[in-house]
Amino acid sequence: MWNPDLYLRFADERGRPFHELVARIGAAEPRVVLDFGCGPGNLTETLPARWPDAQVVGVDSSPEMIEKAQAGNGGVTYRVGDALDYVPDDDVDVIVSNAMLQWVEGHDEVLCGWVKPGRWIAIQVPGNYNAPGHLAMRALCESPRWSAELGGVNNFRPVGDAIHFGRLLRDAGCVVDAWETNYIHQLPVVQGQCHPVLTWMSGTAMRPIRAVLDDARWESFCDDLERELWQLYPPHGSIVDFSFLRVFAVANRLS
């Protein structure tokens, strides 16, 4: 289950890649713009300003996220849908997918299935699976203390780099713009609150762990991981510098 409020805790940092991705889309007058993995809708609601004559649709597999999105509905239609089952209509001229495909098994095939003549596709996925926090999280899951409960939890969800997505989409007949950006998020340390990287990870990467632990065990796991995070991401004054690599691709099949 997704927690929209926790996810939005770092809305500005999570939103910057979305805006930089959308800025590279060359569609002038799309009929329908689909935001796949729209989450709580705060970013989807910026799309009508870019394409005022388009119908904007947000789709997410999480009912909790869609409920949150519908509460602020700014001229956007929201639907619950899974990427493995949802087939975009032919009049969808732009598909935006921001930090969603990494959660989908067989995401390369799903991505190629979106390709059609004239359609723009813009994706962003995190490329930080070997970052210190992720390595510590996976090591903790496999440790003697936690392996009985978490040893089978798949927290390693690798995705390709920019070259991989560029080649994949070129082979599907597209012209592709692919790149990577390593963001340094300056996360504030707040007295009496947990390590900010733990808060960040709790809203995304640690969701599969939360799903299998009761409240007490979840708090215990967070305590164990937080001790590691203070060592891996020590504050500089009142700021933790959190490095986060993201992978982008914008593609258009002309014919």
Stockholm file with secondary structure:
# STOCKHOLM 1.0

chainA/1-255         MWNPDLYLRFADERGRPFHELVARIGAAEPRVVLDFGCGPGNLTETLPARWPDAQVVGVDSSPEMIEKAQAGNGGVTYRVGDALDYVPDDDVDVIVSNAMLQWVEGHDEVLCGWVKPGRWIAIQVPGNYNAPGHLAMRALCESPRWSAELGGVNNFRPVGDAIHFGRLLRDAGCVVDAWETNYIHQLPVVQGQCHPVLTWMSGTAMRPIRAVLDDARWESFCDDLERELWQLYPPHGSIVDFSFLRVFAVANRLS
#=GR chainA/1-255 SS CCCHHHHGGGHHHHHHHHHHHHTTCCCSSCSEEEEETCTTSTTGGGHHHHSTTSEEEEEESCHHHHHHHHHTCSSCEEEECCTTTCCCCTTEEEEEEESCGGGSTTHHHHHHHTCCTTCEEEEEEECCTTSHHHHHHHHHHTSTTTHHHHTTCCCCCCCCCHHHHHHHHHHTTCEEEEEEEEEEEEEECCTTSCCHHHHHHHTTTTHHHHHHSCHHHHHHHHHHHHHHHHHHSCCBTTEEEEEEEEEEEEEECCC
#=GC SS_cons         CCCHHHHGGGHHHHHHHHHHHHTTCCCSSCSEEEEETCTTSTTGGGHHHHSTTSEEEEEESCHHHHHHHHHTCSSCEEEECCTTTCCCCTTEEEEEEESCGGGSTTHHHHHHHTCCTTCEEEEEEECCTTSHHHHHHHHHHTSTTTHHHHTTCCCCCCCCCHHHHHHHHHHTTCEEEEEEEEEEEEEECCTTSCCHHHHHHHTTTTHHHHHHSCHHHHHHHHHHHHHHHHHHSCCBTTEEEEEEEEEEEEEECCC
//
